[in-house]
Amino acid sequence: MATPQDQQPAQAYGQPPVIIINNNSSAAASAAAVIGGAGLRRRRQSLWAHFWLFMFTAGIGNVFYAVHVSRWNRDRGL
């Protein structure tokens, strides 16, 4: 069966896929982000940063790095 030139042939599509959204886990994750201060995480001291700062700054850089991380956590209430 031929179709006229100004008409597109009908395409047979199957049923649309079923999409299931698990609201339990996403709601819990959203609540945790809000309770935890908009998802901010506490910064930790890095062993490797302290090692390299000790090697290149004779330990003076370690003090500044430790103060920086501590102040960052304190300012955000973490």
N, CA and C atoms as a LAMMPS dump frame, in Angstrom:
ITEM: TIMESTEP
0
ITEM: NUMBER OF ATOMS
234
ITEM: BOX BOUNDS ff ff ff
-5.0000000000000000e+02 5.0000000000000000e+02
-5.0000000000000000e+02 5.0000000000000000e+02
-5.0000000000000000e+02 5.0000000000000000e+02
ITEM: ATOMS id mol type element x y z
1 1 1 N 0.844 -1.164 0
2 1 2 C 0 0 0
3 1 3 C 0.895 1.234 0
4 2 1 N 0.685 2.096 -0.915
5 2 2 C 1.49 3.298 -1.052
6 2 3 C 0.825 4.465 -0.33
7 3 1 N 1.673 5.355 0.233
8 3 2 C 1.124 6.539 0.895
9 3 3 C 1.291 7.731 -0.032
10 4 1 N 0.407 8.69 0.052
11 4 2 C 0.576 9.889 -0.766
12 4 3 C 1.866 10.615 -0.382
13 5 1 N 2.408 11.398 -1.291
14 5 2 C 3.695 12.045 -1.064
15 5 3 C 3.634 13.103 0.045
16 6 1 N 2.51 13.718 0.292
17 6 2 C 2.43 14.75 1.311
18 6 3 C 2.115 14.193 2.697
19 7 1 N 2.035 12.903 2.817
20 7 2 C 1.688 12.282 4.091
21 7 3 C 2.807 11.335 4.512
22 8 1 N 3.165 11.398 5.792
23 8 2 C 4.186 10.508 6.325
24 8 3 C 3.558 9.154 6.641
25 9 1 N 4.31 8.081 6.483
26 9 2 C 3.752 6.779 6.839
27 9 3 C 3.551 6.686 8.355
28 10 1 N 2.541 6.001 8.755
29 10 2 C 2.256 5.831 10.184
30 10 3 C 3.3 4.909 10.788
31 11 1 N 3.855 5.33 11.903
32 11 2 C 4.864 4.516 12.569
33 11 3 C 4.236 3.902 13.807
34 12 1 N 4.433 2.624 13.921
35 12 2 C 3.854 1.908 15.056
36 12 3 C 4.858 1.909 16.201
37 13 1 N 4.529 2.612 17.254
38 13 2 C 5.373 2.63 18.444
39 13 3 C 4.721 1.757 19.495
40 14 1 N 5.554 1.188 20.354
41 14 2 C 5.038 0.38 21.443
42 14 3 C 4.556 1.274 22.576
43 15 1 N 4.214 0.661 23.661
44 15 2 C 3.782 1.402 24.833
45 15 3 C 4.955 2.207 25.385
46 16 1 N 4.675 3.371 25.961
47 16 2 C 5.779 4.122 26.567
48 16 3 C 6.34 3.348 27.757
49 17 1 N 7.627 3.536 28.05
50 17 2 C 8.23 2.785 29.154
51 17 3 C 7.626 3.207 30.495
52 18 1 N 7.599 2.273 31.401
53 18 2 C 7.106 2.544 32.735
54 18 3 C 8.266 3.103 33.555
55 19 1 N 8.065 4.279 34.136
56 19 2 C 9.108 4.92 34.93
57 19 3 C 8.691 4.854 36.39
58 20 1 N 9.553 4.262 37.211
59 20 2 C 9.27 4.135 38.637
60 20 3 C 10.253 5.018 39.381
61 21 1 N 9.733 5.899 40.209
62 21 2 C 10.571 6.784 41.001
63 21 3 C 10.49 6.341 42.455
64 22 1 N 11.638 6.052 43.029
65 22 2 C 11.681 5.63 44.425
66 22 3 C 11.751 6.885 45.287
67 23 1 N 10.616 7.336 45.782
68 23 2 C 10.565 8.572 46.55
69 23 3 C 11.125 8.423 47.953
70 24 1 N 11.197 7.226 48.473
71 24 2 C 11.674 7.051 49.847
72 24 3 C 13.13 7.457 49.993
73 25 1 N 13.998 6.991 49.105
74 25 2 C 15.414 7.297 49.258
75 25 3 C 15.715 8.741 48.89
76 26 1 N 15.073 9.275 47.849
77 26 2 C 15.37 10.646 47.466
78 26 3 C 14.848 11.628 48.5
79 27 1 N 13.728 11.33 49.154
80 27 2 C 13.212 12.207 50.189
81 27 3 C 14.144 12.199 51.396
82 28 1 N 14.684 11.059 51.733
83 28 2 C 15.6 10.972 52.867
84 28 3 C 16.895 11.724 52.57
85 29 1 N 17.379 11.611 51.342
86 29 2 C 18.604 12.316 50.98
87 29 3 C 18.384 13.819 50.995
88 30 1 N 17.233 14.271 50.535
89 30 2 C 16.936 15.697 50.551
90 30 3 C 16.822 16.217 51.97
91 31 1 N 16.19 15.454 52.83
92 31 2 C 16.044 15.875 54.22
93 31 3 C 17.4 15.938 54.901
94 32 1 N 18.274 14.986 54.607
95 32 2 C 19.595 14.987 55.215
96 32 3 C 20.4 16.191 54.755
97 33 1 N 20.243 16.578 53.491
98 33 2 C 20.975 17.73 52.981
99 33 3 C 20.51 19.009 53.653
100 34 1 N 19.224 19.133 53.899
101 34 2 C 18.697 20.338 54.533
102 34 3 C 19.109 20.389 55.994
103 35 1 N 19.017 19.266 56.685
104 35 2 C 19.361 19.228 58.108
105 35 3 C 20.857 19.456 58.295
106 36 1 N 21.675 18.919 57.387
107 36 2 C 23.124 19.012 57.531
108 36 3 C 23.703 20.349 57.119
109 37 1 N 22.904 21.366 56.883
110 37 2 C 23.438 22.666 56.509
111 37 3 C 23.663 22.777 55.024
112 38 1 N 22.649 22.447 54.239
113 38 2 C 22.672 22.546 52.776
114 38 3 C 23.74 21.65 52.174
115 39 1 N 23.99 20.522 52.784
116 39 2 C 24.897 19.547 52.209
117 39 3 C 26.369 19.839 52.426
118 40 1 N 26.703 20.786 53.287
119 40 2 C 28.107 21.087 53.527
120 40 3 C 28.736 19.984 54.359
121 41 1 N 29.911 19.623 53.98
122 41 2 C 30.633 18.61 54.735
123 41 3 C 31.807 19.247 55.446
124 42 1 N 32.157 18.668 56.568
125 42 2 C 33.282 19.152 57.366
126 42 3 C 34.577 18.879 56.621
127 43 1 N 35.443 19.882 56.554
128 43 2 C 36.748 19.683 55.933
129 43 3 C 37.661 18.987 56.91
130 44 1 N 38.436 18.076 56.406
131 44 2 C 39.387 17.316 57.235
132 44 3 C 40.804 17.753 56.906
133 45 1 N 41.676 17.562 57.846
134 45 2 C 43.088 17.831 57.617
135 45 3 C 43.643 16.744 56.694
136 46 1 N 44.434 17.119 55.708
137 46 2 C 44.998 16.165 54.767
138 46 3 C 46.425 15.793 55.187
139 47 1 N 46.643 14.504 55.328
140 47 2 C 47.983 14.034 55.701
141 47 3 C 49.006 14.427 54.641
142 48 1 N 48.647 14.273 53.366
143 48 2 C 49.592 14.584 52.287
144 48 3 C 49.866 16.08 52.193
145 49 1 N 48.856 16.89 52.421
146 49 2 C 49.09 18.338 52.42
147 49 3 C 50.056 18.713 53.542
148 50 1 N 49.873 18.134 54.716
149 50 2 C 50.785 18.42 55.825
150 50 3 C 52.198 17.921 55.524
151 51 1 N 52.3 16.755 54.897
152 51 2 C 53.611 16.214 54.555
153 51 3 C 54.368 17.152 53.619
154 52 1 N 53.712 17.555 52.522
155 52 2 C 54.387 18.41 51.542
156 52 3 C 54.647 19.804 52.086
157 53 1 N 53.731 20.311 52.903
158 53 2 C 53.981 21.611 53.525
159 53 3 C 55.181 21.534 54.473
160 54 1 N 55.297 20.437 55.196
161 54 2 C 56.449 20.264 56.08
162 54 3 C 57.745 20.205 55.281
163 55 1 N 57.705 19.495 54.144
164 55 2 C 58.911 19.352 53.331
165 55 3 C 59.34 20.681 52.71
166 56 1 N 58.37 21.492 52.259
167 56 2 C 58.721 22.705 51.522
168 56 3 C 58.732 23.98 52.364
169 57 1 N 58.087 23.983 53.518
170 57 2 C 58.022 25.218 54.305
171 57 3 C 58.578 25.046 55.709
172 58 1 N 59.226 23.946 55.982
173 58 2 C 59.837 23.672 57.289
174 58 3 C 58.817 23.743 58.418
175 59 1 N 57.578 23.375 58.122
176 59 2 C 56.556 23.3 59.163
177 59 3 C 55.709 24.544 59.338
178 60 1 N 56.158 25.691 58.812
179 60 2 C 55.394 26.929 58.962
180 60 3 C 54.078 26.839 58.18
181 61 1 N 54.104 26.233 56.997
182 61 2 C 52.896 26.083 56.187
183 61 3 C 51.855 25.212 56.86
184 62 1 N 52.304 24.245 57.677
185 62 2 C 51.366 23.379 58.398
186 62 3 C 50.483 24.184 59.337
187 63 1 N 51.05 25.166 59.981
188 63 2 C 50.286 25.993 60.917
189 63 3 C 49.216 26.765 60.165
190 64 1 N 49.596 27.392 59.057
191 64 2 C 48.623 28.164 58.276
192 64 3 C 47.533 27.275 57.691
193 65 1 N 47.921 26.088 57.227
194 65 2 C 46.931 25.161 56.668
195 65 3 C 45.955 24.692 57.751
196 66 1 N 46.461 24.349 58.925
197 66 2 C 45.597 23.885 60.007
198 66 3 C 44.638 24.991 60.46
199 67 1 N 45.131 26.216 60.537
200 67 2 C 44.271 27.345 60.911
201 67 3 C 43.211 27.57 59.856
202 68 1 N 43.584 27.473 58.591
203 68 2 C 42.628 27.674 57.491
204 68 3 C 41.494 26.648 57.553
205 69 1 N 41.81 25.383 57.71
206 69 2 C 40.783 24.343 57.746
207 69 3 C 39.918 24.486 58.994
208 70 1 N 40.524 24.779 60.119
209 70 2 C 39.755 24.944 61.359
210 70 3 C 38.808 26.138 61.256
211 71 1 N 39.267 27.242 60.699
212 71 2 C 38.423 28.424 60.544
213 71 3 C 37.286 28.159 59.563
214 72 1 N 37.569 27.422 58.481
215 72 2 C 36.538 27.095 57.483
216 72 3 C 35.421 26.296 58.148
217 73 1 N 35.768 25.31 58.968
218 73 2 C 34.759 24.508 59.671
219 73 3 C 34.003 25.343 60.701
220 74 1 N 34.712 26.175 61.447
221 74 2 C 34.068 26.975 62.484
222 74 3 C 33.087 27.986 61.883
223 75 1 N 33.458 28.626 60.774
224 75 2 C 32.601 29.627 60.137
225 75 3 C 31.295 29.019 59.626
226 76 1 N 31.329 27.747 59.282
227 76 2 C 30.138 27.088 58.759
228 76 3 C 29.403 26.286 59.832
229 77 1 N 29.866 26.352 61.047
230 77 2 C 29.227 25.669 62.153
231 77 3 C 29.354 24.161 62.088
232 78 1 N 30.447 23.689 61.532
233 78 2 C 30.64 22.235 61.376
234 78 3 C 31.646 21.705 62.362
